[in-house]
Amino acid sequence: MNRTVYFNSPFLLGFEHLERLLERTAKSAGDGYPPYNIEQPGEENLRITLAVAGFGRDELNVTVEGRQLVIRGKQSEAADKQFLHRGIAARQFQRAFVLAEGIEVTGAELENGLLTVELARPKSENVVRTIDIRTRAGKTNGKGEGERS
């Protein structure tokens, strides 16, 4: 198996964690269940809607783990039901979304078989910082200690 290196540039310092997140996301992206939509209802808002028909509120779990939004579903088997035909899958799932820095999960709602997770993205501000340049004590005219002009 070949490993693709995305951030192999000397100009991209400290992005190793993003590479790990991309690898983890690529592994979980292969499964298409449950289907989902991602919408942008406003400039600073995002909404993820998952089709989770058959799951109850107590069978779903929405967590933020580091920079990942993880949505899990596990249906409990009813012992008193006997099926003549079972066409609706009762399978568990886990769907993960990588969140950018500053994105907050503001709420989740289950209605009519759709789980909606609301996200807020703060406005990005360009911050310009001036870095003070210090000089080393004891060095003058670019010559080290012990050197004479």
C-alpha positions as CSV (number, residue, x, y, z in Angstrom):
1,M,0.0,0.0,0.0
2,N,1.4,3.4,-1.0
3,R,1.1,6.2,1.4
4,T,0.5,9.6,-0.1
5,V,2.2,12.5,1.6
6,Y,0.2,15.7,1.3
7,F,2.2,18.1,3.3
8,N,5.8,17.3,2.2
9,S,6.7,20.9,1.6
10,P,9.3,22.7,3.7
11,F,7.0,25.7,3.7
12,L,4.2,23.8,5.5
13,L,5.5,23.6,9.0
14,G,3.4,21.9,11.8
15,F,0.7,20.5,9.6
16,E,1.3,16.8,10.4
17,H,-1.9,16.6,12.4
18,L,-3.9,17.6,9.3
19,E,-2.3,14.8,7.3
20,R,-3.4,12.3,10.0
21,L,-6.9,13.8,9.9
22,L,-7.1,13.4,6.1
23,E,-6.0,9.8,6.3
24,R,-8.6,9.0,9.0
25,T,-11.3,10.8,7.0
26,A,-10.4,9.0,3.8
27,K,-10.8,5.6,5.6
28,S,-14.2,6.4,6.9
29,A,-15.5,8.0,3.7
30,G,-15.9,4.7,1.9
31,D,-19.1,3.8,3.6
32,G,-22.2,5.6,2.3
33,Y,-24.5,4.9,5.2
34,P,-26.2,6.9,6.4
35,P,-26.6,9.4,3.6
36,Y,-26.1,13.0,4.5
37,N,-26.3,16.6,3.3
38,I,-24.1,19.5,4.2
39,E,-25.7,23.0,3.8
40,Q,-24.6,26.5,4.4
41,P,-27.7,28.4,5.6
42,G,-25.8,31.5,6.4
43,E,-22.3,33.0,5.9
44,E,-21.2,31.8,9.4
45,N,-23.3,28.7,9.7
46,L,-23.2,25.1,8.5
47,R,-25.8,22.3,8.8
48,I,-25.2,18.6,8.5
49,T,-28.4,16.5,8.0
50,L,-28.2,12.7,8.2
51,A,-31.0,10.3,7.2
52,V,-31.4,8.1,10.3
53,A,-34.9,6.6,9.9
54,G,-35.6,4.0,12.4
55,F,-33.2,5.4,15.0
56,G,-34.5,6.9,18.2
57,R,-33.0,9.7,20.2
58,D,-31.5,7.3,22.7
59,E,-29.9,5.3,19.9
60,L,-27.9,8.2,18.5
61,N,-24.7,9.8,19.9
62,V,-23.2,13.1,18.8
63,T,-19.7,13.9,20.2
64,V,-16.8,16.2,19.4
65,E,-13.5,14.3,19.8
66,G,-10.6,16.7,19.3
67,R,-11.3,18.3,15.9
68,Q,-13.7,15.6,14.8
69,L,-17.5,15.6,14.9
70,V,-18.5,11.9,15.4
71,I,-22.0,10.7,15.0
72,R,-22.8,7.2,16.0
73,G,-26.0,5.1,15.8
74,K,-26.8,1.7,17.3
75,Q,-30.3,0.3,17.3
76,S,-31.3,-2.0,20.1
77,E,-32.8,-5.3,19.1
78,A,-36.3,-5.8,20.3
79,A,-36.6,-9.3,21.6
80,D,-40.4,-9.4,21.3
81,K,-40.5,-8.8,17.6
82,Q,-40.7,-11.7,15.1
83,F,-40.1,-10.6,11.5
84,L,-41.6,-12.3,8.5
85,H,-39.6,-10.0,6.3
86,R,-36.9,-7.6,7.3
87,G,-36.1,-5.0,4.7
88,I,-35.1,-2.1,7.0
89,A,-31.6,-2.5,8.1
90,A,-30.9,-2.3,11.8
91,R,-27.2,-1.7,11.5
92,Q,-24.9,0.5,13.5
93,F,-22.9,3.3,11.9
94,Q,-20.3,5.9,12.7
95,R,-19.8,9.0,10.6
96,A,-17.0,11.4,11.3
97,F,-16.4,15.0,10.0
98,V,-13.2,16.9,10.5
99,L,-13.9,20.4,11.9
100,A,-11.7,23.4,11.1
101,E,-10.2,25.5,13.9
102,G,-12.9,27.6,15.6
103,I,-16.0,25.7,14.3
104,E,-18.4,25.0,17.2
105,V,-21.3,22.5,17.3
106,T,-24.3,24.5,18.5
107,G,-26.9,21.9,18.6
108,A,-28.6,18.7,17.3
109,E,-32.2,17.9,16.5
110,L,-34.0,14.7,15.5
111,E,-37.2,15.1,13.5
112,N,-39.0,12.8,11.1
113,G,-36.0,10.5,10.7
114,L,-33.5,13.3,10.0
115,L,-30.8,14.2,12.4
116,T,-29.7,17.8,12.0
117,V,-26.4,19.1,13.5
118,E,-25.9,22.8,13.6
119,L,-22.4,24.3,13.4
120,A,-21.2,27.9,13.8
121,R,-18.1,29.3,12.0
122,P,-16.7,32.5,13.5
123,K,-15.7,35.3,11.2
124,S,-12.0,35.1,10.4
125,E,-10.0,38.1,11.2
126,N,-6.7,39.0,9.6
127,V,-4.3,39.7,12.4
128,V,-1.0,41.3,11.6
129,R,1.6,41.0,14.3
130,T,5.0,42.7,14.3
131,I,7.8,40.6,15.7
132,D,10.5,42.4,17.6
133,I,14.0,41.7,16.3
134,R,16.5,41.5,19.1
135,T,20.3,41.8,18.9
136,R,22.7,39.7,20.9
137,A,24.6,41.6,23.6
138,G,28.4,41.8,23.2
139,K,28.4,41.7,19.4
140,T,29.1,44.9,17.5
141,N,29.4,45.6,13.8
142,G,28.6,42.0,13.0
143,K,31.8,40.7,14.6
144,G,31.9,38.3,17.5
145,E,33.5,38.7,20.9
146,G,37.3,38.7,20.9
147,E,37.6,40.1,17.4
148,R,39.2,43.5,16.8
149,S,38.7,46.0,14.1
